[in-house]
Amino acid sequence: MLINVPLRRGPALLSLVALLALPRADGFPDGAKVGNCGDLVPGHPSSPQDGRAPFAVSPARARTEEGRVRVMLTSPQGVGFTGFVLVARPLNAEDGDGTNALGHFSSMPEEAMPLACGRAARSGATHNNKERKKNLEFEWEAPEDFEGPVVFNATFVQDFATFWVGVPSPTVQVVRRSASVPDGVNAAPGAAGGPGATPARTSRRPTTTTPTPFSPEPEPEAPAQQDPLYDGCGSLRSCFGAPAGCIAKRNCNAAVAVAVRGTRYEFEMKALKALYVAVGLSDDAKMGGDSVVECQTVGGKVQAFMSWNVPGIKKNQRLEDQDGISLVNGTYSDGTIYCKFTRDEVTTVEGKEFNLASRNYNLLLAAGSLLNDNGVGYHDKLASASAEQRNLADVSGFSEASKLYLRLHGAFMLAAWIGAASIGIVLARYYKQTWVGNRLCGKDQWFVWHRFFMVLVWLLTLAGFVLIFVELGSWTADTRNPHAILGVVTTVLCFVQPLGAAMRPAPSSPRRPLFNWLHWLVGNAAHILAIVTIFFAVPQSKAQLPEWMDWILVSFVAFYVFIHLILSIVGCMSERENRNRVNSFPMKDLNSSRMPITSMDRSMDAPHSSLRRCLLGLHIVVILLVTAALVIIAVFAPIEEKWKQVLESLNIS
């Protein structure tokens, strides 16, 4: 039967017929379905793209011994994708129905939801909205009994008609874990397509194993290796930590990792034995004019705040406007603080623009245990700066800035006050009646060597004082630690002492006794203050000195007091014998002598000069050894880390 259709309605009906004839287009803005697990092909009418995908599947590492690894879906060209499906499979496994999906995703971003592929819940992941995405991060865990190579496959949907199927990742080698976990976890209700099933009970049959010869292998430090903060450092994100070289060893006292997430930047930070950890963006390696974000404990919870390092006065000031950052999560446990936050690509702080995409910055990393009412206190636990400026998208990472001036400051001060001053003071006090008649450059030997050592103290102190200001750039001090102020007082006394010595009166002057007492007082006060200042340097976070250095200093003080005590006793014995020697002279010798008794005494060494020389030799040897040890500890700080590196290079456990 023919149907007579009016001409004006013909085009509309033809369009309707054409639409009905089109294949079914199953686009899923809320994620893929279980049926996509096998071939990973979305239900779109168009064909997959044949060329290279502008997206990548990037595992954080090529080998895992903990059974878990971080996986990134990235858009290196910045085009973004609206949908995806991600699964893990054994290498070279055929998977037509999705049953070969391996392991499960224990962590995924907000833009993703779990997908139940085959027998396991959360064995796949897919999108939960159609917003454009550029960087997504997942954490995947292997079955506890699995060992072998794994590859991650992902389908990326750029738009409804443009998609790439089964984009593979580099192979990840999974090593069997020693710990066992329950098997047989069924699909959970929260997974897409998963029934409301409960974990299945399994029974294992006894197995017989043949013992293999035991070959001991060095066990890695489990906490450091399992810390996911280090995953992707150098490949997916930029990392910086302290002490130097700790990122590669995964054992930092404090660390920060930065990754690009579209138009936002994701920061992860942690610090040991601290109540806050902070990262600053700086135009140089010094504090001042920097944008800072600190994570701190507030009422038992971790919160993130923006602050500003005020230039010129080395002060951190919390900002009233906290826009620009968003805390993702944070924890504080067993003295370790951790946080993850995102920061806008462009922020303006105190009138200064910080553009993370186009500008390069030094990273400042700090941690401390002091909290103020509206901010954080001095970074008494750790403070470090990167050596160079880098773009935060540069995953090559940051290296620690040189602390050469700081190390030289410590070495010069130790050499001056532990070494040179301790020898010079002893020479002036106990050796005026030794080597009598054996002069050097027309001067008594004790005076020549005393002046040599004290000039050395003056020069080393001056150099150390200048170096620390070059290192820091301006005055800075920890209010709880008087090291800085004591150092200034010591330096002032060190400068006053030679000025007073240059104006000393003649030996016959009535003011000479007053000069002698003042010279003795200022010299000993400077020496004592210097030793106390060195004690206060040990807990300074910048110095990175070990706590047991205090015991070396205590041993030095004990030995120094012992030498003074012994030489004082020997001096008393010498004076007594000298008086007896004078009283025993025959009267005719006294009457015939044209030289006063005091002149006779000064023309020869005082009694027990040989013993004094031996004690001086012992004193110099011990002081030089102690000084050398302390200088080595200061220059190669942190000395314990350096010592471990030496042992590792020599293959000594």
C-alpha positions as CSV (number, residue, x, y, z in Angstrom):
1,M,0.0,0.0,0.0
2,L,1.3,3.4,-0.9
3,I,1.2,6.2,1.5
4,N,0.8,9.6,0.2
5,V,3.1,11.9,2.2
6,P,2.8,15.7,1.8
7,L,5.9,17.1,0.3
8,R,6.5,19.6,3.1
9,R,6.7,16.8,5.7
10,G,9.1,14.6,3.7
11,P,12.4,16.1,5.0
12,A,11.3,15.8,8.6
13,L,10.2,12.1,8.2
14,L,13.4,11.3,6.3
15,S,15.5,12.8,9.1
16,L,13.5,10.7,11.7
17,V,14.1,7.5,9.7
18,A,17.8,8.3,9.4
19,L,18.1,8.8,13.2
20,L,16.3,5.5,13.9
21,A,18.7,3.8,11.5
22,L,21.8,4.9,13.3
23,P,23.6,2.4,15.5
24,R,23.0,2.7,19.2
25,A,25.4,5.2,20.9
26,D,26.0,4.2,24.5
27,G,27.9,7.2,25.9
28,F,28.3,6.9,29.7
29,P,28.9,10.3,31.3
30,D,28.8,8.6,34.7
31,G,31.4,6.0,33.9
32,A,31.9,2.8,32.0
33,K,30.0,-0.4,32.8
34,V,31.2,-3.9,33.7
35,G,31.0,-5.0,30.1
36,N,33.8,-2.7,29.2
37,C,36.4,-4.4,31.4
38,G,37.4,-7.0,28.8
39,D,38.1,-5.1,25.5
40,L,38.0,-1.7,27.1
41,V,36.0,-0.4,24.2
42,P,33.4,2.2,25.0
43,G,29.9,2.0,23.5
44,H,30.5,4.8,21.1
45,P,29.6,4.5,17.4
46,S,32.9,5.7,16.1
47,S,36.1,3.6,15.8
48,P,39.1,3.9,18.1
49,Q,42.0,6.1,17.0
50,D,45.0,4.3,15.5
51,G,47.7,6.9,16.2
52,R,49.6,7.5,19.3
53,A,47.5,8.7,22.2
54,P,48.1,12.1,23.7
55,F,47.7,10.5,27.1
56,A,49.9,8.2,29.2
57,V,49.6,5.5,31.9
58,S,52.6,6.0,34.2
59,P,53.4,3.7,37.1
60,A,55.5,5.4,39.8
61,R,58.1,2.7,39.7
62,A,59.1,-0.3,37.7
63,R,59.3,-2.8,40.6
64,T,57.4,-3.1,43.9
65,E,58.2,-5.4,46.8
66,E,55.2,-4.2,48.9
67,G,52.6,-5.3,46.4
68,R,51.4,-1.7,45.7
69,V,52.3,1.0,43.3
70,R,51.0,4.5,42.4
71,V,49.6,4.9,38.8
72,M,49.1,8.2,37.0
73,L,46.8,8.9,34.1
74,T,48.3,12.0,32.6
75,S,47.9,14.3,29.6
76,P,51.4,15.4,28.7
77,Q,50.1,17.7,26.0
78,G,47.5,19.2,28.2
79,V,44.5,18.3,26.0
80,G,42.6,16.5,28.8
81,F,40.2,13.6,28.7
82,T,36.5,13.3,29.7
83,G,36.3,9.6,30.3
84,F,38.5,6.6,31.0
85,V,38.7,2.9,32.0
86,L,41.7,1.6,33.9
87,V,42.6,-2.0,34.7
88,A,45.7,-4.0,35.6
89,R,46.5,-7.4,34.0
90,P,49.3,-9.9,34.0
91,L,51.7,-9.3,31.1
92,N,50.5,-10.8,27.8
93,A,47.2,-12.0,29.3
94,E,44.2,-12.3,27.0
95,D,41.1,-10.8,28.6
96,G,38.0,-10.9,26.5
97,D,35.5,-10.8,29.4
98,G,37.5,-8.9,32.0
99,T,38.1,-11.9,34.3
100,N,41.9,-11.4,34.1
101,A,41.7,-8.0,35.8
102,L,44.3,-8.2,38.6
103,G,44.4,-6.7,42.1
104,H,42.4,-3.8,43.2
105,F,42.6,0.0,43.4
106,S,42.9,0.9,47.1
107,S,42.9,4.7,46.5
108,M,41.6,6.9,43.7
109,P,40.8,10.5,43.1
110,E,37.4,12.2,43.5
111,E,36.9,12.2,39.7
112,A,37.0,8.4,39.6
113,M,34.9,5.5,41.0
114,P,35.6,1.8,41.3
115,L,34.6,-0.8,38.7
116,A,34.1,-4.4,39.5
117,C,35.8,-6.4,36.7
118,G,35.5,-10.2,36.9
119,R,35.8,-11.7,40.4
120,A,37.3,-8.8,42.4
121,A,35.9,-5.6,43.7
122,R,37.6,-2.3,42.8
123,S,39.7,-4.2,40.2
124,G,39.0,-1.4,37.7
125,A,38.4,2.3,37.8
126,T,36.4,4.6,35.6
127,H,35.2,8.3,35.6
128,N,32.2,9.5,37.5
129,N,31.6,12.7,35.6
130,K,32.2,14.2,32.1
131,E,34.4,17.0,33.3
132,R,37.8,17.3,31.5
133,K,40.7,15.8,33.4
134,K,44.4,16.0,32.9
135,N,46.1,14.2,35.8
136,L,44.7,11.5,38.0
137,E,46.5,9.4,40.6
138,F,45.6,5.9,41.8
139,E,47.1,3.4,44.2
140,W,46.9,-0.2,43.1
141,E,47.5,-3.3,45.2
142,A,48.4,-6.8,43.9
143,P,46.9,-10.0,45.2
144,E,49.0,-11.2,48.1
145,D,50.0,-14.4,46.3
146,F,50.8,-12.9,43.0
147,E,54.3,-12.5,41.6
148,G,55.3,-11.5,38.1
149,P,55.0,-8.7,35.5
150,V,51.9,-6.5,35.4
151,V,50.8,-4.0,32.8
152,F,48.1,-1.3,33.3
153,N,45.8,-0.7,30.3
154,A,43.6,2.4,30.0
155,T,41.1,3.7,27.5
156,F,41.0,7.5,27.2
157,V,38.0,9.3,25.8
158,Q,38.8,12.8,24.5
159,D,35.3,13.4,23.2
160,F,32.4,11.3,22.1
161,A,33.9,10.5,18.7
162,T,37.6,10.5,19.7
163,F,39.1,7.8,22.0
164,W,42.1,5.5,22.3
165,V,41.6,1.9,23.5
166,G,44.0,-0.1,25.8
167,V,46.8,2.4,26.1
168,P,49.5,0.3,27.9
169,S,51.8,1.3,30.7
170,P,55.4,0.3,31.2
171,T,55.7,-3.1,32.8
172,V,55.8,-3.3,36.6
173,Q,57.5,-6.2,38.3
174,V,55.6,-7.4,41.4
175,V,57.6,-9.3,43.9
176,R,55.7,-11.6,46.3
177,R,55.0,-10.1,49.6
178,S,56.0,-11.9,52.8
179,A,52.9,-10.9,54.7
180,S,49.6,-12.7,54.0
181,V,46.2,-11.2,53.7
182,P,42.8,-12.8,53.4
183,D,41.9,-14.1,49.9
184,G,38.6,-14.2,48.1
185,V,37.1,-10.7,48.3
186,N,34.0,-10.4,46.2
187,A,32.6,-7.4,44.5
188,A,31.4,-4.8,47.0
189,P,28.1,-2.9,46.7
190,G,30.0,0.4,46.3
191,A,31.7,-0.9,43.1
192,A,30.0,-0.2,39.7
193,G,28.3,-3.4,38.7
194,G,29.2,-5.3,41.9
195,P,26.5,-7.2,43.8
196,G,26.0,-6.8,47.5
197,A,28.1,-9.9,48.3
198,T,30.2,-10.5,51.3
199,P,33.8,-11.8,51.4
200,A,33.9,-15.5,50.7
201,R,35.5,-17.9,53.1
202,T,38.2,-20.0,51.6
203,S,40.0,-23.0,52.9
204,R,43.6,-23.9,52.0
205,R,44.9,-27.4,51.5
206,P,48.2,-28.2,53.2
207,T,51.2,-27.8,50.9
208,T,54.6,-29.3,51.1
209,T,57.7,-27.2,50.3
210,T,61.3,-28.1,49.8
211,P,63.7,-26.0,51.8
212,T,66.1,-24.0,49.6
213,P,69.5,-22.9,50.7
214,F,69.4,-19.6,52.6
215,S,71.2,-16.7,51.1
216,P,71.1,-13.6,53.3
217,E,70.1,-10.4,51.6
218,P,70.2,-7.0,53.1
219,E,66.6,-6.1,54.2
220,P,65.4,-2.7,53.1
221,E,64.0,-0.3,55.6
222,A,60.3,-1.1,55.4
223,P,58.9,2.2,56.6
224,A,61.0,4.2,54.2
225,Q,60.2,1.9,51.2
226,Q,56.5,1.8,52.0
227,D,56.0,5.5,52.3
228,P,54.0,6.5,49.2
229,L,55.2,10.1,49.4
230,Y,58.3,9.2,47.5
231,D,56.5,7.4,44.7
232,G,56.9,9.1,41.4
233,C,59.7,11.4,42.6
234,G,61.9,12.1,39.5
235,S,59.4,10.7,37.1
236,L,55.9,12.0,37.8
237,R,56.6,14.9,40.3
238,S,59.3,17.0,41.7
239,C,60.6,16.3,45.2
240,F,62.8,18.0,47.7
241,G,63.9,16.8,51.2
242,A,66.4,17.0,53.9
243,P,69.1,15.9,54.7
244,A,70.7,15.9,51.2
245,G,70.2,12.7,49.2
246,C,67.3,11.5,51.4
247,I,64.8,11.4,48.5
248,A,66.6,8.6,46.7
249,K,67.0,6.7,50.0
250,R,63.3,7.4,51.0
251,N,64.3,8.4,54.6
252,C,64.0,12.2,54.8
253,N,63.4,14.0,58.1
254,A,61.2,16.3,56.1
255,A,60.2,16.3,52.5
256,V,57.8,17.9,50.0
257,A,56.5,16.5,46.7
258,V,54.8,18.6,44.0
259,A,52.7,17.4,41.0
260,V,50.7,19.3,38.4
261,R,47.0,18.6,38.5
262,G,45.6,20.6,35.6
263,T,45.5,24.3,36.7
264,R,46.3,23.4,40.3
265,Y,49.4,22.1,41.9
266,E,49.3,19.3,44.5
267,F,51.7,19.4,47.4
268,E,52.5,16.6,49.8
269,M,54.6,17.3,52.9
270,K,55.8,15.4,55.9
271,A,58.2,15.9,58.8
272,L,59.4,13.8,61.7
273,K,59.3,14.8,65.3
274,A,57.5,18.1,64.5
275,L,54.3,20.0,65.1
276,Y,54.4,21.8,61.8
277,V,56.0,21.5,58.3
278,A,56.1,24.3,55.8
279,V,57.2,24.9,52.2
280,G,58.0,28.3,50.8
281,L,58.3,29.7,47.3
282,S,61.3,32.0,47.1
283,D,63.3,34.0,44.6
284,D,66.5,32.9,46.3
285,A,67.7,30.5,48.9
286,K,67.2,32.8,51.8
287,M,64.2,33.7,53.9
288,G,62.4,36.9,53.0
289,G,59.7,37.9,50.6
290,D,58.4,34.3,50.2
291,S,55.0,32.7,49.9
292,V,54.7,30.0,52.5
293,V,52.1,27.2,53.2
294,E,52.4,25.5,56.5
295,C,50.6,22.5,57.8
296,Q,50.2,22.4,61.6
297,T,48.3,20.6,64.3
298,V,45.3,22.6,65.6
299,G,43.2,20.9,68.3
300,G,44.4,17.5,67.3
301,K,43.8,18.0,63.6
302,V,46.1,19.0,60.8
303,Q,45.2,22.3,59.0
304,A,46.9,24.2,56.2
305,F,47.5,28.0,56.2
306,M,49.1,30.5,53.9
307,S,51.7,32.9,55.3
308,W,54.3,35.4,54.3
309,N,58.0,35.7,55.1
310,V,58.4,39.4,55.8
311,P,61.5,40.6,54.0
312,G,64.3,42.2,56.0
313,I,63.3,41.0,59.5
314,K,63.1,37.2,59.1
315,K,59.6,37.0,60.4
316,N,56.7,34.7,59.3
317,Q,53.3,36.3,59.3
318,R,50.0,34.5,58.7
319,L,47.8,35.9,56.0
320,E,44.2,37.0,56.6
321,D,43.2,35.9,53.1
322,Q,43.6,32.1,52.9
323,D,42.2,31.8,49.3
324,G,44.4,29.9,46.9
325,I,45.0,26.6,48.8
326,S,42.8,23.7,49.7
327,L,43.6,21.0,52.2
328,V,43.0,17.5,50.8
329,N,44.0,15.5,53.9
330,G,46.4,15.6,56.8
331,T,47.4,13.3,59.7
332,Y,49.5,13.5,62.8
333,S,50.7,10.3,64.3
334,D,53.7,9.3,66.5
335,G,55.3,12.7,66.1
336,T,55.1,12.6,62.3
337,I,53.0,15.3,60.6
338,Y,51.7,14.8,57.0
339,C,49.5,16.8,54.8
340,K,48.3,17.0,51.2
341,F,47.0,20.3,49.7
342,T,46.4,21.9,46.4
343,R,47.4,25.4,45.4
344,D,46.2,27.6,42.6
345,E,48.5,28.1,39.7
346,V,48.5,31.9,40.2
347,T,48.2,33.6,43.6
348,T,49.0,37.1,44.8
349,V,50.5,37.5,48.3
350,E,51.3,40.9,49.8
351,G,51.1,42.5,46.3
352,K,53.5,40.0,44.8
353,E,52.3,37.5,42.1
354,F,53.4,33.9,42.4
355,N,52.9,32.1,39.0
356,L,53.7,28.5,39.4
357,A,53.4,27.7,35.7
358,S,55.6,30.4,34.2
359,R,58.1,31.2,37.0
360,N,61.0,29.3,38.6
361,Y,61.4,29.2,42.3
362,N,63.6,28.0,45.1
363,L,61.9,25.8,47.6
364,L,62.3,26.5,51.3
365,L,61.5,23.6,53.6
366,A,61.1,24.0,57.4
367,A,59.8,22.0,60.3
368,G,59.5,22.9,64.0
369,S,57.9,22.2,67.3
370,L,57.0,25.8,68.3
371,L,53.5,27.1,67.6
372,N,52.2,30.6,68.2
373,D,48.7,31.9,68.8
374,N,48.4,32.9,65.1
375,G,51.2,31.2,63.3
376,V,54.2,28.9,63.7
377,G,57.4,29.6,65.6
378,Y,61.1,29.1,64.9
379,H,62.0,26.1,62.7
380,D,63.9,24.4,65.5
381,K,63.8,20.9,63.9
382,L,64.9,21.6,60.3
383,A,65.4,24.3,57.8
384,S,66.7,23.8,54.2
385,A,66.6,25.5,50.9
386,S,67.0,24.2,47.4
387,A,70.2,25.1,45.5
388,E,68.6,26.2,42.3
389,Q,65.4,27.7,41.0
390,R,63.2,25.3,39.0
391,N,59.7,25.2,37.6
392,L,57.5,23.1,39.8
393,A,56.5,21.0,36.8
394,D,60.1,20.0,36.3
395,V,60.2,16.5,37.7
396,S,64.0,16.3,37.8
397,G,63.7,17.5,41.4
398,F,65.6,19.9,43.6
399,S,69.0,19.6,45.3
400,E,69.9,21.1,48.6
401,A,71.6,24.5,48.7
402,S,75.2,24.6,49.7
403,K,75.9,25.2,53.4
404,L,79.6,25.9,52.8
405,Y,79.7,29.2,54.7
406,L,77.7,27.7,57.6
407,R,80.2,24.7,57.8
408,L,83.2,27.0,57.6
409,H,81.7,29.2,60.4
410,G,81.5,26.2,62.7
411,A,84.9,25.0,61.8
412,F,86.6,28.4,62.3
413,M,84.9,28.9,65.7
414,L,85.8,25.5,66.9
415,A,89.4,25.8,65.8
416,A,89.6,29.2,67.4
417,W,88.1,28.6,70.8
418,I,88.6,24.8,71.4
419,G,92.0,24.7,69.8
420,A,94.0,27.9,69.6
421,A,92.6,29.7,72.7
422,S,93.0,26.6,74.9
423,I,96.7,26.4,74.1
424,G,97.4,30.1,74.1
425,I,95.8,30.7,77.5
426,V,97.7,27.8,79.1
427,L,101.0,29.1,77.7
428,A,100.6,32.6,79.2
429,R,99.5,31.3,82.6
430,Y,101.9,28.6,83.4
431,Y,105.0,28.8,81.2
432,K,106.5,32.2,81.9
433,Q,109.4,30.5,83.8
434,T,110.0,27.9,81.2
435,W,112.6,28.1,78.4
436,V,114.1,31.0,80.3
437,G,117.0,32.5,78.3
438,N,115.9,30.8,75.1
439,R,114.4,33.7,73.3
440,L,112.7,33.9,69.9
441,C,112.9,37.1,67.9
442,G,114.1,38.9,71.1
443,K,111.0,37.9,73.0
444,D,110.3,35.2,75.6
445,Q,109.1,32.0,74.0
446,W,105.9,31.9,76.0
447,F,105.0,35.4,74.9
448,V,105.7,34.7,71.2
449,W,103.6,31.6,71.1
450,H,100.9,33.1,73.3
451,R,100.6,36.0,70.9
452,F,100.6,33.7,67.9
453,F,97.7,31.6,69.1
454,M,95.7,34.6,70.3
455,V,96.1,36.4,66.9
456,L,95.0,33.1,65.3
457,V,91.9,33.2,67.6
458,W,91.2,36.8,66.5
459,L,91.5,36.0,62.8
460,L,89.4,32.8,62.9
461,T,86.7,34.5,65.0
462,L,86.5,37.5,62.6
463,A,86.2,35.1,59.6
464,G,83.6,33.0,61.3
465,F,81.6,36.0,62.3
466,V,81.5,37.4,58.8
467,L,80.7,34.0,57.2
468,I,77.6,33.4,59.2
469,F,76.2,36.8,58.3
470,V,76.9,36.1,54.6
471,E,75.1,32.8,55.0
472,L,72.0,34.2,56.7
473,G,71.9,37.6,55.0
474,S,70.7,39.3,58.2
475,W,70.4,39.0,61.9
476,T,68.3,36.0,63.0
477,A,68.0,34.1,66.2
478,D,66.0,31.5,68.0
479,T,64.3,33.1,71.0
480,R,64.8,29.8,72.9
481,N,68.4,29.4,72.1
482,P,71.0,32.2,73.0
483,H,73.6,30.9,70.6
484,A,73.5,34.0,68.4
485,I,73.5,36.6,71.1
486,L,76.3,34.8,73.1
487,G,78.3,34.6,69.8
488,V,78.1,38.4,69.4
489,V,79.2,39.0,73.0
490,T,82.1,36.6,72.6
491,T,83.2,38.3,69.3
492,V,83.0,41.8,71.0
493,L,85.2,40.6,73.9
494,C,87.6,39.0,71.3
495,F,88.0,42.4,69.7
496,V,88.4,44.3,73.0
497,Q,91.2,42.0,74.2
498,P,93.9,42.8,71.6
499,L,93.1,46.5,71.8
500,G,93.7,46.4,75.6
501,A,96.9,44.4,75.1
502,A,98.2,47.0,72.6
503,M,97.8,49.7,75.4
504,R,99.4,47.7,78.2
505,P,101.6,49.9,80.5
506,A,105.2,49.2,81.2
507,P,106.2,46.5,83.7
508,S,107.2,49.1,86.2
509,S,104.1,51.1,85.9
510,P,101.7,51.2,89.0
511,R,98.8,50.4,86.6
512,R,100.4,47.2,85.4
513,P,98.7,45.0,88.0
514,L,95.3,46.4,87.1
515,F,96.0,45.7,83.4
516,N,97.1,42.1,84.2
517,W,93.9,41.4,86.1
518,L,91.6,43.0,83.4
519,H,93.5,41.2,80.6
520,W,93.1,37.9,82.5
521,L,89.4,38.6,83.2
522,V,88.4,39.5,79.6
523,G,90.4,36.7,78.1
524,N,88.9,34.0,80.3
525,A,85.4,35.5,80.1
526,A,85.6,35.3,76.3
527,H,86.9,31.8,76.4
528,I,84.2,30.6,78.8
529,L,81.4,32.3,76.8
530,A,82.8,30.8,73.6
531,I,82.6,27.3,75.0
532,V,79.1,27.9,76.3
533,T,78.1,29.3,72.8
534,I,79.4,26.1,71.2
535,F,77.3,24.0,73.5
536,F,74.2,26.0,72.4
537,A,75.2,25.4,68.7
538,V,74.6,21.7,69.0
539,P,70.8,21.8,69.1
540,Q,70.6,24.3,66.2
541,S,68.7,22.8,63.3
542,K,70.9,24.4,60.7
543,A,74.0,22.9,62.2
544,Q,72.8,19.3,61.9
545,L,75.1,18.2,64.7
546,P,74.6,15.0,66.6
547,E,73.4,15.1,70.2
548,W,76.4,13.0,71.3
549,M,78.7,15.9,70.4
550,D,77.8,17.3,73.8
551,W,79.7,14.5,75.4
552,I,82.8,15.4,73.4
553,L,82.5,19.0,74.6
554,V,82.0,17.8,78.2
555,S,85.1,15.6,77.9
556,F,87.1,18.6,76.6
557,V,86.0,20.8,79.5
558,A,86.9,18.1,82.0
559,F,90.3,17.7,80.5
560,Y,90.9,21.4,80.3
561,V,90.0,21.8,84.0
562,F,92.2,18.9,84.8
563,I,95.2,20.4,83.0
564,H,94.7,23.7,84.9
565,L,94.5,21.9,88.2
566,I,97.7,19.8,87.6
567,L,99.7,22.8,86.3
568,S,98.5,24.9,89.3
569,I,99.8,22.2,91.7
570,V,103.1,22.0,89.8
571,G,103.3,25.8,89.9
572,C,102.8,25.8,93.7
573,M,105.5,23.1,94.1
574,S,107.9,25.2,91.9
575,E,107.4,28.3,94.0
576,R,108.0,26.4,97.2
577,E,111.2,24.9,96.0
578,N,112.3,28.2,94.5
579,R,111.9,29.9,97.9
580,N,113.8,27.1,99.6
581,R,116.6,27.4,97.0
582,V,116.9,31.2,97.6
583,N,116.9,30.8,101.4
584,S,119.7,28.1,101.2
585,F,122.2,30.5,99.5
586,P,125.3,31.1,101.6
587,M,125.6,34.7,103.0
588,K,128.8,35.3,101.1
589,D,127.0,34.5,97.8
590,L,124.2,36.8,98.7
591,N,126.6,39.6,99.7
592,S,129.0,39.2,96.7
593,S,126.2,39.0,94.1
594,R,125.6,42.1,92.2
595,M,122.4,40.7,90.8
596,P,119.1,40.8,92.8
597,I,117.5,37.5,93.8
598,T,114.6,38.1,91.5
599,S,117.0,38.5,88.6
600,M,118.7,35.2,89.5
601,D,115.3,33.5,89.6
602,R,114.4,34.8,86.2
603,S,117.7,33.7,84.6
604,M,116.9,30.0,85.0
605,D,113.8,27.8,84.6
606,A,111.6,27.3,87.6
607,P,111.8,23.8,89.2
608,H,109.9,21.0,87.5
609,S,110.2,22.6,84.1
610,S,110.6,19.1,82.5
611,L,107.3,18.0,84.0
612,R,105.6,21.2,82.7
613,R,107.0,20.5,79.2
614,C,105.6,17.0,79.2
615,L,102.2,18.3,80.4
616,L,102.2,20.9,77.7
617,G,102.9,18.3,75.1
618,L,100.1,16.2,76.4
619,H,97.8,19.2,76.4
620,I,98.6,20.2,72.8
621,V,98.1,16.6,71.5
622,V,94.7,16.2,73.2
623,I,93.5,19.6,72.2
624,L,94.5,19.1,68.6
625,L,92.8,15.7,68.5
626,V,89.6,17.0,70.1
627,T,89.6,20.1,67.8
628,A,90.1,17.9,64.7
629,A,87.3,15.6,65.7
630,L,84.9,18.5,66.3
631,V,85.8,20.2,63.1
632,I,85.2,17.0,61.1
633,I,81.8,16.6,62.7
634,A,80.9,20.2,61.9
635,V,82.1,20.2,58.3
636,F,80.7,16.9,57.3
637,A,77.4,17.3,59.1
638,P,75.2,15.3,59.3
639,I,78.1,13.1,60.2
640,E,76.1,10.0,60.8
641,E,74.6,10.1,57.3
642,K,78.1,10.7,55.8
643,W,79.5,7.8,57.9
644,K,76.8,5.5,56.6
645,Q,77.6,6.5,53.0
646,V,81.3,5.7,53.6
647,L,80.4,2.2,55.0
648,E,78.1,1.6,52.1
649,S,80.8,2.5,49.6
650,L,83.1,0.1,51.3
651,N,80.4,-2.6,51.5
652,I,80.6,-2.7,55.3
653,S,77.3,-3.3,57.1
